[in-house]
């Protein structure tokens, strides 16, 4: 009986770790995309400034 009881929390811990890691990966992806968008916007702004001046 103890073997079953011991194995359940370990499985839950593994699932939690997987959930946390997937969340972190999603956050990093979102950050990369937002940084990419910011870089594009800054490039566009610099081009506009160059055209105006």
GULO-300610 format. One record per atom (N, C-alpha, C, O): residue number from 1; residue in one letter; atom name; z, y negated, x. Coordinates in steps of 0.02 Angstrom, whole numbers, plus 50000, padded with zeros to 5 digits. Layout:
<sites>
NUM a CA Z Y X
...
</sites>
This chain:
<sites>
1 x N 50000 50061 50041
1 x CA 50000 50000 50000
1 x C 50000 49937 50042
1 x O 49969 49887 50023
2 x N 50035 49938 50098
2 x CA 50040 49878 50140
2 x C 49973 49858 50170
2 x O 49959 49799 50179
3 x N 49932 49908 50186
3 x CA 49867 49894 50218
3 x C 49825 49849 50172
3 x O 49794 49801 50196
4 x N 49823 49864 50108
4 x CA 49784 49824 50059
4 x C 49812 49753 50056
4 x O 49775 49704 50057
5 x N 49879 49748 50051
5 x CA 49912 49682 50047
5 x C 49897 49640 50108
5 x O 49885 49580 50103
6 x N 49898 49671 50168
6 x CA 49885 49635 50230
6 x C 49812 49613 50235
6 x O 49798 49560 50263
7 x N 49766 49652 50209
7 x CA 49695 49637 50218
7 x C 49671 49581 50173
7 x O 49624 49545 50191
8 x N 49703 49571 50115
8 x CA 49680 49520 50068
8 x C 49688 49449 50096
8 x O 49639 49411 50094
9 x N 49746 49429 50123
9 x CA 49752 49361 50151
9 x C 49703 49348 50208
9 x O 49678 49292 50214
10 x N 49690 49398 50249
10 x CA 49642 49389 50305
10 x C 49572 49373 50278
10 x O 49538 49329 50304
11 x N 49551 49408 50226
11 x CA 49486 49395 50195
11 x C 49484 49324 50167
11 x O 49434 49289 50175
12 x N 49538 49302 50135
12 x CA 49542 49235 50108
12 x C 49538 49183 50163
12 x O 49504 49132 50156
13 x N 49573 49196 50219
13 x CA 49571 49150 50276
13 x C 49500 49144 50304
13 x O 49478 49089 50320
14 x N 49466 49201 50309
14 x CA 49397 49201 50334
14 x C 49352 49160 50287
14 x O 49311 49120 50310
15 x N 49361 49170 50222
15 x CA 49321 49132 50173
15 x C 49335 49057 50179
15 x O 49289 49017 50176
16 x N 49399 49039 50187
16 x CA 49417 48968 50194
16 x C 49384 48939 50257
16 x O 49357 48883 50255
17 x N 49387 48976 50312
17 x CA 49357 48953 50374
17 x C 49282 48943 50366
17 x O 49254 48894 50391
18 x N 49249 48990 50332
18 x CA 49177 48984 50320
18 x C 49161 48923 50277
18 x O 49113 48887 50290
19 x N 49202 48912 50225
19 x CA 49193 48854 50181
19 x C 49201 48789 50220
19 x O 49160 48743 50213
20 x N 49254 48786 50261
20 x CA 49266 48725 50301
20 x C 49209 48713 50350
20 x O 49186 48656 50357
21 x N 49186 48766 50384
21 x CA 49133 48758 50433
21 x C 49068 48736 50399
21 x O 49031 48695 50427
22 x N 49053 48764 50341
22 x CA 48992 48744 50305
22 x C 48997 48672 50281
22 x O 48947 48636 50281
23 x N 49057 48651 50260
23 x CA 49068 48581 50240
23 x C 49057 48535 50299
23 x O 49025 48483 50292
24 x N 49084 48554 50357
24 x CA 49075 48513 50418
24 x C 49002 48508 50437
24 x O 48978 48454 50457
25 x N 48965 48563 50432
25 x CA 48893 48563 50447
25 x C 48856 48516 50400
25 x O 48813 48477 50422
26 x N 48874 48519 50335
26 x CA 48842 48474 50286
26 x C 48857 48401 50301
26 x O 48812 48359 50298
27 x N 48920 48386 50319
27 x CA 48939 48317 50337
27 x C 48900 48293 50397
27 x O 48876 48236 50399
28 x N 48894 48336 50448
28 x CA 48858 48318 50509
28 x C 48784 48305 50493
28 x O 48754 48258 50520
29 x N 48755 48346 50450
29 x CA 48685 48337 50430
29 x C 48676 48270 50395
29 x O 48629 48233 50409
30 x N 48722 48254 50348
30 x CA 48719 48191 50312
30 x C 48725 48132 50360
30 x O 48689 48083 50354
31 x N 48771 48138 50409
31 x CA 48780 48085 50459
31 x C 48717 48076 50500
31 x O 48696 48019 50513
32 x N 48686 48131 50521
32 x CA 48624 48127 50560
32 x C 48569 48092 50520
32 x O 48533 48050 50547
33 x N 48562 48110 50456
33 x CA 48511 48081 50413
33 x C 48523 48006 50405
33 x O 48477 47966 50409
34 x N 48587 47987 50392
34 x CA 48603 47917 50382
34 x C 48591 47877 50446
34 x O 48567 47820 50444
35 x N 48609 47906 50504
35 x CA 48596 47873 50568
35 x C 48521 47864 50579
35 x O 48499 47812 50604
36 x N 48482 47914 50561
36 x CA 48409 47911 50567
36 x C 48381 47854 50524
36 x O 48338 47817 50546
37 x N 48406 47849 50461
37 x CA 48384 47796 50415
37 x C 48402 47728 50443
37 x O 48361 47681 50441
38 x N 48463 47721 50470
38 x CA 48485 47658 50500
38 x C 48440 47639 50559
38 x O 48421 47581 50566
39 x N 48422 47688 50600
39 x CA 48379 47675 50657
39 x C 48310 47651 50634
39 x O 48282 47605 50665
40 x N 48283 47680 50581
40 x CA 48218 47660 50553
40 x C 48223 47588 50527
40 x O 48179 47547 50540
41 x N 48277 47574 50490
41 x CA 48286 47506 50463
41 x C 48291 47454 50519
41 x O 48261 47401 50514
42 x N 48328 47470 50572
42 x CA 48335 47424 50628
42 x C 48268 47413 50663
42 x O 48251 47357 50683
43 x N 48229 47466 50669
43 x CA 48162 47461 50699
43 x C 48117 47416 50656
43 x O 48082 47373 50683
44 x N 48118 47425 50590
44 x CA 48079 47384 50544
44 x C 48100 47310 50550
44 x O 48058 47265 50553
45 x N 48166 47299 50552
45 x CA 48192 47230 50559
45 x C 48170 47198 50624
45 x O 48151 47139 50624
46 x N 48171 47235 50678
46 x CA 48150 47208 50743
46 x C 48075 47192 50743
46 x O 48053 47143 50772
47 x N 48035 47235 50709
47 x CA 47963 47222 50703
47 x C 47951 47158 50663
47 x O 47910 47117 50681
48 x N 47988 47150 50607
48 x CA 47981 47090 50565
48 x C 48000 47028 50605
48 x O 47966 46977 50602
49 x N 48055 47032 50643
49 x CA 48077 46976 50685
49 x C 48023 46958 50735
49 x O 48009 46899 50747
50 x N 47992 47009 50765
50 x CA 47939 46998 50815
50 x C 47879 46963 50783
50 x O 47848 46919 50814
51 x N 47862 46982 50721
51 x CA 47806 46952 50685
51 x C 47821 46879 50668
51 x O 47778 46836 50676
52 x N 47882 46867 50644
52 x CA 47901 46798 50625
52 x C 47902 46752 50685
52 x O 47876 46696 50681
53 x N 47930 46774 50741
53 x CA 47937 46732 50801
53 x C 47874 46740 50844
53 x O 47869 46709 50897
</sites>
